[in-house]
Amino acid sequence: MPTLFLIVFVDLVGFGLVIPLLPFYALRFAASPQQVTVLLAVYSLMQLFTAPLWGRLSDRVGRRPVLMVSMTASVLAYLWIGSATALWMLFAARALAGACAGNIAAAQAYIADVTKPEERARGMGLIGAAFGLGFIIGPALGGLLSGNDPATADVATPAWVAAGLSLLALCGVALLLPESLPADRRGRAPSRSRFAAILDVLHRPVLSRLILIFFLVILAFAGMESTFALWAVGQFGWGPRQVGYVFSYVGIISAILQGGLIGSLTRLFGEERLLLCGLAVIGAGLCTLPFAHILVTLGAAVTALALGMGLTQPSLNSLISRRAGREEQGEVLGVSQSVGSLSRVLGPAAAGLFFGEFGRNAPYFWGAALVGAALFAGLKLIRGLGAARVAEPEPAEPTR
């Protein structure tokens, strides 16, 4: 797992380096707020259709080949972003990256291959910690390379650096990472279409409710992420560097929580309680953000968001993984990523609409309502089944 952690971390430094700056790339080509949010969403739109395919492919041929293809596509996409001379090129590069984005589902399936069920949350937390650390170094480095002034920011150099980091991660997979899926377990999952896989997962009562919670919370968080740079320009007059520092701070909190604390917290409180606590904290952060007119209030809101996601994501991913059979880990986690991608398509689009029509604070009130609905669904699920039953496989769900 340490090797996988380092590889995913390096790849996500590049991801974190470019993502907070995408609005500034788009504004360079006179994009509207709605176009900016759609640019952020197009990656997830493509991932929505392809994530289950990559997940199922990783169940059939192994995790390593899927990771290599995905990281190769990332290299090409970042090079295209760095050389873009028109808005359509940004959209095309993001679409390419999204269509080949099988790395996270494959990495999560890798974790499921090498961990026991009771250690699953800690293992999933390592992926979350890689995200967190990527968003510590990536946004800070991107802000440093691009500068303070939105009008004169260097938006090409960060993309070249991101391409180099993804290439380094690709070399790490090729040279250092052993395959986690034994040969006798490859290809044992039934061959079926993407839609059949999604319908099968969504017909399982507990699994479908967990994925609904995942959908709602990512919908809210994606809306916040996609509008934060534009919100910060209006609220504080910030440029790329300050926005990058905020995302880095979120990464620090997330890395500490998911990389070092989530295993102990899971043993003490259980994944279900951590999930409910995380949802409540995210809702509090979103409700606070519109009232952040000074840095202290902003810090409290952002800290709440980071802590909430740090508790919620590994708990949800672990619970979803534990509902899946051994031979369908990649497929089920791919379906989960696909649903998350749908959230990342709809979330930025809806947040951009709210931002443009009702003001810069509207996306955060809307997001708080979504998280409230997720919390209600989580309470009903856990009260109905009990914490012990949520942690065990459902008899009606296949274990193949």
Buried (B, 14 or more C-beta within 10 A) or exposed (E): BEEBBBBBBBBBBBBBBBBBBBBBBBBBBEBEBBBBBBBBBBBBBBBBBBBBBBBBBBBBBBBBBBBBBBBBBBBBBBBBBBEBEEBEBBBBBBBBBBBBBBBBBBBBBBBBBBBEEEBBBBBBBBBBBBBBBBBBBBBBBBBBBBBEEBEEBEBBBBBBBBBBBBBBBBBBBEEEBEBBBEEEBBBEBBEBEBEEBBEBBBEBBBBEBBBBBBBBBBBBBBBBBBBBBBBBBEBBEBBBBBBBBBBBBBBBBBBBBBBEBBBEBBEEBBBBBBBBBBBBBBBBBBBBBBEBEEEEBBEBBBBBBBBBBBBBBBBBBBBBBBBBBBBBBBBBBBBBBBBBBBBBBBBBBBBBBBBBEEEBBBBBBBBBBBBBBBBEBBEEBBEEBEEEEBBEBBEEBBEE
